[in-house]
Amino acid sequence: MNDQVVVIGGGVMGSALAYWLTRLEPTCKVTVVERDPAYTCASSALSAASIRQQFTTPVNIRISQASIAFLRNAADELATDDDKPDILLREHGYLYLAGIDGAAQLRAVHAVQKTCGSDVVLLDRAGLEKQFGWLNTADLTVGSLGLSGEGWFDGYALLMAFARKARKQGARYVNAEVRGFGLDGNRVAAVILSDGSRISCSHAVNAAGPWARRVAALAGVELPVFARRRTVYVIACPTPMKPFPLLIDPTGFWIRPEGAKFIAGFAPHDDVDDQPLQPDYGAFEDWLWPALAHRIPAFESARLERAWAGYFEMNAFDHNAILGPHESLQNFLFMNGFSGHGMQQAPIVGRAIAELILHGRYTTLDLSPLSFARIAGNRPLLEENVIG
Ligand SMILES: Cc1cc2nc3c(=O)[nH]c(=O)nc-3n(C[C@H](O)[C@H](O)[C@H](O)COP(=O)(O)OP(=O)(O)OC[C@H]3O[C@@H](n4cnc5c(N)ncnc54)[C@H](O)[C@@H]3O)c2cc1C
């Protein structure tokens, strides 16, 4: 294959795709256009980089099953002559908690996960107290704990490993901003850069993360993906608490260990688009700290050390990825809208989009339920377990 694939955005999605294209077809010409090679605002550099099996949509569970296998093997898979990347994968599980209100939903979702083969177990109040003595269970009825395949890793290290290996395999990274497209009927013939130069292409791929809607609009495509700010709080707590999985509270916050400290976050109640990437410090005192101290009494003596903010690329249609070609522009492909679970999906979505480009169809895992066509057909595939 001698045609050129142009990938817009070199975050974890664009770099995973560049890696898979050049791995599956070494003669494939790939150009990744990235306007910010330091990744100062990219979600991939600002992510909490955690992976779970506990989704409500079967296709997401299948992606996670394949993804954890890739991540466990990433050091070998992404090794180069001079580098063996360590993505610091820690499989300490997720713990979803429910009070009286959420219990039926948690049990229903658990049944879906079991059917899909997830290694998850339900714990009643006594079980929660026994395993996690640091938890206030007074207003809880049930918890769902992932026994394997869930945890967290170094997302920036994964991004760098994909990009480095993709380059070694022949992908070209260009530091520029995509400002337009040259269209030829129902095809994208070229990608136009900020200096006016054009890169002709056989395929263009939108991997622009939270900015994907703007990139799509340059080709006249409407994409319901919005940049929603999320603050991650780094917290120190003097009380040792082990084991400590990634905890999802019924009030909506999440928290997990990060080295000797913790990181936590939640979905803001006024979730507006395109806010500046400055952390919302006020929300820690006003809302998060009281909620944390209620669930984990040791956090009464916790201290906020610092915080950062990044964008979720939120798919407002159904909170799931939007993958593959747009029906009116067949060679313009999308890998967008991950709504807070893109880091863990990148290894498998990258492979899937590479398969579409190289073979015209998914050959390993069928991701067609996540196709762009569901939006035009108004067939939402709602993911209910969206965190933070
Ligand atoms: C606070 C936070 C916590 C998260 N936690 C998790 C988690 O626990 N687990 C999980 O799986 N996911 C998580 N995510 C989501 C995950 O990080 C993202 O889904 C993933 O990183 C998206 O990768 P991307 O490559 O699509 O986007 P990005 O990493 O944002 O990359 C897009 C790139 O496109 C470039 N770009 C944009 N427009 C143009 C243009 N016109 N021309 C050239 N370049 C352009 C940008 O500069 C950027 O580098 C979290 C995200 C945030 C913000």
PDBQT file of the ligand as one rigid body, heavy atoms in Angstrom, charges set to zero:
ROOT
HETATM    1  C1  LIG A 401      -8.520  14.481  33.843  1.00  0.00    +0.000 C 
HETATM    2  C2  LIG A 401      -8.696  13.318  32.913  1.00  0.00    +0.000 A 
HETATM    3  C3  LIG A 401      -8.767  12.030  33.430  1.00  0.00    +0.000 A 
HETATM    4  C4  LIG A 401      -8.912  10.951  32.560  1.00  0.00    +0.000 A 
HETATM    5  N1  LIG A 401      -8.910   9.686  33.092  1.00  0.00    +0.000 NA
HETATM    6  C5  LIG A 401      -8.973   8.615  32.252  1.00  0.00    +0.000 A 
HETATM    7  C6  LIG A 401      -8.869   7.306  32.777  1.00  0.00    +0.000 A 
HETATM    8  O1  LIG A 401      -8.751   7.099  33.973  1.00  0.00    +0.000 OA
HETATM    9  N2  LIG A 401      -8.942   6.273  31.904  1.00  0.00    +0.000 N 
HETATM   10  C7  LIG A 401      -9.083   6.459  30.560  1.00  0.00    +0.000 A 
HETATM   11  O2  LIG A 401      -9.150   5.480  29.813  1.00  0.00    +0.000 OA
HETATM   12  N3  LIG A 401      -9.173   7.704  30.035  1.00  0.00    +0.000 NA
HETATM   13  C8  LIG A 401      -9.114   8.776  30.858  1.00  0.00    +0.000 A 
HETATM   14  N4  LIG A 401      -9.198  10.040  30.352  1.00  0.00    +0.000 N 
HETATM   15  C9  LIG A 401      -9.485  10.210  28.914  1.00  0.00    +0.000 C 
HETATM   16  C10 LIG A 401      -8.249   9.973  28.060  1.00  0.00    +0.000 C 
HETATM   17  O3  LIG A 401      -7.138  10.622  28.626  1.00  0.00    +0.000 OA
HETATM   18  C11 LIG A 401      -8.566  10.484  26.657  1.00  0.00    +0.000 C 
HETATM   19  O4  LIG A 401      -9.711   9.811  26.199  1.00  0.00    +0.000 OA
HETATM   20  C12 LIG A 401      -7.424  10.206  25.686  1.00  0.00    +0.000 C 
HETATM   21  O5  LIG A 401      -6.201  10.683  26.188  1.00  0.00    +0.000 OA
HETATM   22  C13 LIG A 401      -7.744  10.871  24.350  1.00  0.00    +0.000 C 
HETATM   23  O6  LIG A 401      -6.617  10.777  23.527  1.00  0.00    +0.000 OA
HETATM   24  P1  LIG A 401      -6.584  11.550  22.146  1.00  0.00    +0.000 P 
HETATM   25  O7  LIG A 401      -5.308  11.173  21.503  1.00  0.00    +0.000 OA
HETATM   26  O8  LIG A 401      -7.863  11.289  21.428  1.00  0.00    +0.000 OA
HETATM   27  O9  LIG A 401      -6.640  13.090  22.540  1.00  0.00    +0.000 OA
HETATM   28  P2  LIG A 401      -5.441  14.062  22.991  1.00  0.00    +0.000 P 
HETATM   29  O10 LIG A 401      -4.491  13.384  23.887  1.00  0.00    +0.000 OA
HETATM   30  O11 LIG A 401      -6.066  15.316  23.485  1.00  0.00    +0.000 OA
HETATM   31  O12 LIG A 401      -4.669  14.336  21.644  1.00  0.00    +0.000 OA
HETATM   32  C14 LIG A 401      -5.251  15.107  20.625  1.00  0.00    +0.000 C 
HETATM   33  C15 LIG A 401      -4.121  15.873  19.975  1.00  0.00    +0.000 C 
HETATM   34  O13 LIG A 401      -4.625  16.522  18.814  1.00  0.00    +0.000 OA
HETATM   35  C16 LIG A 401      -3.895  17.717  18.630  1.00  0.00    +0.000 C 
HETATM   36  N5  LIG A 401      -4.677  18.584  17.748  1.00  0.00    +0.000 N 
HETATM   37  C17 LIG A 401      -5.928  19.062  17.957  1.00  0.00    +0.000 A 
HETATM   38  N6  LIG A 401      -6.354  19.789  16.915  1.00  0.00    +0.000 NA
HETATM   39  C18 LIG A 401      -5.333  19.787  16.022  1.00  0.00    +0.000 A 
HETATM   40  C19 LIG A 401      -5.160  20.362  14.739  1.00  0.00    +0.000 A 
HETATM   41  N7  LIG A 401      -6.122  21.112  14.161  1.00  0.00    +0.000 N 
HETATM   42  N8  LIG A 401      -3.981  20.175  14.100  1.00  0.00    +0.000 NA
HETATM   43  C20 LIG A 401      -2.997  19.427  14.658  1.00  0.00    +0.000 A 
HETATM   44  N9  LIG A 401      -3.106  18.854  15.880  1.00  0.00    +0.000 NA
HETATM   45  C21 LIG A 401      -4.261  19.022  16.544  1.00  0.00    +0.000 A 
HETATM   46  C22 LIG A 401      -3.754  18.255  20.037  1.00  0.00    +0.000 C 
HETATM   47  O14 LIG A 401      -2.668  19.164  20.138  1.00  0.00    +0.000 OA
HETATM   48  C23 LIG A 401      -3.550  16.980  20.858  1.00  0.00    +0.000 C 
HETATM   49  O15 LIG A 401      -2.197  16.726  21.128  1.00  0.00    +0.000 OA
HETATM   50  C24 LIG A 401      -9.030  11.142  31.165  1.00  0.00    +0.000 A 
HETATM   51  C25 LIG A 401      -8.951  12.445  30.646  1.00  0.00    +0.000 A 
HETATM   52  C26 LIG A 401      -8.772  13.511  31.498  1.00  0.00    +0.000 A 
HETATM   53  C27 LIG A 401      -8.671  14.885  30.928  1.00  0.00    +0.000 C 
ENDROOT
TORSDOF 0
